Amino acid sequence: MIDGQAPVEVFDEIDSTILEARRRAERGEVSPVWLIAKRQTAGRGRRGRAWTSHSGNLMATLLFATNQPPQQIALLGFATGVALAETIDAVIGAGAAQLKWPNDVFISGAKAAGIMLDSGAIGPEQTWVALAFGVNLADAPDNIDQKTICLRDVLPPDAPMPESLAFLAALRPKLEDWSARIVRDGFEPLRQAWMQRAYGLGQEARVVQGEQVVEGRIAGLSARGELELDTANGRRLIAAGDVFLPKAA
């Protein structure tokens, strides 16, 4: 699904790379391209939340078109999570990065990166996709609903800080590989790789779905990417929601 030759465009300042991707898609401009911001003035995350943008961090959106079905497109969030975790591990050490369902990368119990997907129909058999993510390389925001961390926080004082475009260059082949494996091998290899890094596995959790709250123990990831939650009334498959782990360190 992902073109390894997609060019990179860098903006000194923009409202949001994912908003720019949507604008281009709505104009019919869907050639694959990476949109990178040094600073965002109106970044947004899941469910319309503000996406805080700090200088030195990576703020990226990949715009492209695909004829893959929506179920496979949705799996790109998991592919991006695994690719980000692998890239972060290469910087700070193997096994450091974990994955919190549905779309966060954690280090030492705090959020280091977030992922979001946007998409829309082009025609009867084609979809435009904007795959967006932010990685806290140099600075961690402190105005969101969970603890945050950046790579600078966990690197030795004399270690070089990864520059955003260099981090993207290291990430791209990993993301391209996992994307290709979804098409070639289905979700199971990716599901297994994600599960090996699952944050909160076996822990008690609250899943907030609008006004509804579901409580249980995180059991795993289903074959369709749902969160498996063992509740007092049996196993529930959660397709969407915000996960909170009250007892997490």
C-alpha positions in Angstrom: 0.0 0.0 0.0 2.9 2.4 0.8 5.1 3.7 -2.0 8.8 3.6 -0.9 9.6 6.4 -3.5 7.1 8.9 -2.1 8.7 12.4 -1.9 9.0 14.4 1.3 7.7 18.0 1.6 8.7 20.0 4.7 6.8 23.0 6.0 8.3 25.5 8.4 4.8 26.1 9.7 1.4 24.8 8.8 -2.0 24.4 10.5 -1.8 20.6 10.4 -0.2 18.0 8.0 -3.3 15.8 8.2 -5.5 18.7 7.3 -3.3 19.6 4.4 -3.5 16.0 3.2 -7.3 16.1 3.3 -7.3 19.4 1.4 -5.2 17.9 -1.3 -7.3 14.7 -1.5 -10.5 16.7 -1.8 -8.8 18.6 -4.8 -8.0 15.2 -6.3 -4.3 15.5 -5.5 -3.5 12.0 -4.2 -0.1 11.2 -5.5 1.9 9.7 -2.6 3.7 12.3 -0.6 5.1 12.7 2.9 4.0 16.0 4.6 6.3 17.0 7.4 5.8 20.1 9.7 8.5 21.8 11.8 5.6 23.5 13.6 1.8 23.0 13.6 -0.6 25.7 14.6 -3.8 23.5 14.6 -2.7 19.9 15.0 -5.4 17.5 16.0 -5.5 13.9 17.2 -8.1 11.2 17.6 -11.7 12.4 18.2 -10.8 16.0 17.4 -8.4 16.4 20.3 -5.6 19.0 20.0 -2.3 17.5 18.8 0.3 19.5 20.6 3.3 20.3 18.3 6.7 21.0 19.8 9.8 22.1 17.9 12.2 19.2 17.2 9.6 16.5 17.3 8.4 14.6 14.2 5.0 15.6 12.9 4.2 13.6 9.7 1.4 12.6 7.4 1.7 10.2 4.5 -1.0 10.9 1.8 -1.6 8.2 -0.8 -4.4 6.4 -2.7 -5.1 2.7 -2.6 -7.6 0.1 -3.8 -7.3 -2.0 -0.7 -10.5 -2.6 1.3 -11.2 -0.5 4.5 -10.4 -3.5 6.8 -6.8 -3.6 5.5 -6.4 0.2 5.5 -7.4 0.2 9.2 -4.6 -2.2 10.0 -2.0 0.4 8.9 -2.4 1.9 12.4 -1.0 -1.3 13.9 1.8 -1.5 11.2 2.8 2.1 12.0 2.9 1.4 15.7 5.2 -1.6 15.3 7.4 0.3 12.8 7.6 3.3 15.2 8.5 1.0 18.1 11.2 -0.8 16.1 12.7 2.6 15.1 12.6 3.9 18.7 14.2 0.7 20.0 17.1 1.3 17.5 17.7 4.7 19.2 17.2 3.9 22.9 17.6 0.1 23.2 15.8 -3.1 22.3 12.4 -3.7 23.9 12.0 -0.1 25.2 8.9 0.8 23.2 5.5 -0.7 23.9 2.2 -0.4 22.1 -1.0 0.8 23.8 -4.3 0.0 22.0 -5.4 1.4 19.7 -2.7 3.9 18.5 -0.1 5.0 21.0 3.6 4.1 21.5 4.7 4.1 25.1 8.1 4.3 26.8 8.5 3.6 30.5 4.7 3.9 31.0 4.3 7.3 29.2 3.2 8.2 25.7 6.0 8.9 23.2 4.0 8.8 20.0 0.5 8.8 18.6 -1.0 7.7 15.3 -4.1 8.7 13.4 -5.8 7.6 10.1 -8.0 9.7 7.9 -9.5 8.5 4.6 -12.2 9.1 2.0 -13.6 7.7 -1.2 -12.1 8.7 -4.5 -14.3 6.4 -6.6 -16.0 3.1 -6.4 -12.8 1.1 -5.9 -10.2 3.7 -4.6 -9.7 5.4 -1.3 -7.4 8.2 -0.3 -5.6 7.7 3.0 -3.8 10.1 5.3 -1.6 8.2 7.8 -0.5 10.7 10.4 1.7 10.4 13.5 3.7 12.5 15.9 6.8 11.3 17.8 8.2 13.1 20.8 11.8 13.3 19.9 13.0 16.5 21.6 10.1 17.5 23.9 7.1 16.0 25.6 3.8 17.9 25.8 2.3 18.2 29.3 -1.3 19.2 28.5 -2.8 15.9 27.5 -4.8 13.3 29.4 -1.9 11.0 30.1 1.8 11.0 31.0 4.2 11.8 28.2 7.9 11.3 27.5 10.3 12.1 24.7 13.4 10.3 23.5 15.7 13.0 24.8 14.4 12.1 28.3 15.8 8.6 28.1 19.0 9.1 26.1 22.3 9.7 27.9 23.2 13.4 28.2 26.0 13.0 25.7 24.1 10.9 23.2 23.0 12.6 19.9 19.4 13.5 19.6 17.7 12.0 16.5 16.7 14.7 14.0 13.2 14.4 12.7 14.0 13.7 9.1 16.7 11.2 10.0 14.2 9.4 12.3 11.7 9.3 9.4 14.3 7.9 7.0 14.9 5.1 9.5 11.2 4.5 9.9 10.2 4.4 6.3 11.6 0.9 5.3 10.1 -0.7 8.4 6.7 0.8 7.7 6.8 -0.1 4.0 7.8 -3.7 5.0 4.9 -4.1 7.5 2.5 -2.6 5.0 3.5 -5.0 2.3 3.2 -7.9 4.7 -0.4 -7.0 5.5 -1.3 -7.5 1.8 0.9 -10.5 1.4 0.4 -12.5 4.6 -2.7 -11.0 6.3 -2.9 -9.6 9.8 -1.6 -12.5 11.8 2.2 -11.8 11.6 1.6 -8.1 12.4 -0.8 -9.1 15.2 1.9 -11.3 16.8 4.5 -8.5 16.5 2.1 -6.0 18.1 1.2 -8.4 20.9 4.9 -8.9 21.8 4.9 -5.2 22.7 1.4 -4.9 24.1 1.2 -2.3 26.9 -1.1 -3.2 29.8 -1.5 -6.9 28.8 -3.1 -8.7 31.8 -3.9 -5.5 33.6 -7.2 -4.0 34.7 -8.4 -1.3 32.4 -11.3 1.1 31.8 -12.4 1.6 28.2 -14.4 4.8 27.7 -16.8 4.8 24.7 -18.6 8.1 24.8 -20.8 8.0 27.8 -20.3 4.3 28.4 -17.4 2.8 30.4 -16.4 -0.9 30.2 -14.1 -2.3 32.8 -12.1 -5.5 32.6 -8.7 -7.1 32.2 -6.8 -6.7 28.9 -6.5 -10.1 27.3 -5.1 -9.4 23.8 -5.8 -8.3 20.3 -8.4 -10.1 18.1 -7.9 -11.3 14.5 -9.6 -8.1 13.4 -7.7 -5.7 15.5 -10.2 -5.3 18.4 -9.1 -5.1 22.0 -10.0 -8.3 23.9 -11.2 -7.4 27.3 -12.2 -9.9 29.9 -15.1 -8.5 31.9 -17.2 -9.7 34.8 -19.7 -10.8 32.1 -17.3 -12.5 29.8 -15.0 -11.5 27.0 -15.8 -8.3 25.1 -14.3 -7.2 21.8 -13.8 -3.5 21.8 -13.7 -1.9 18.3 -13.2 1.7 19.4 -12.6 3.6 22.7 -10.1 5.2 25.0 -8.2 2.9 27.3 -7.1 3.9 30.8 -5.0 1.7 33.1 -5.7 3.1 36.7 -3.0 0.9 38.3 -0.3 1.5 35.7 2.9 3.0 37.0 
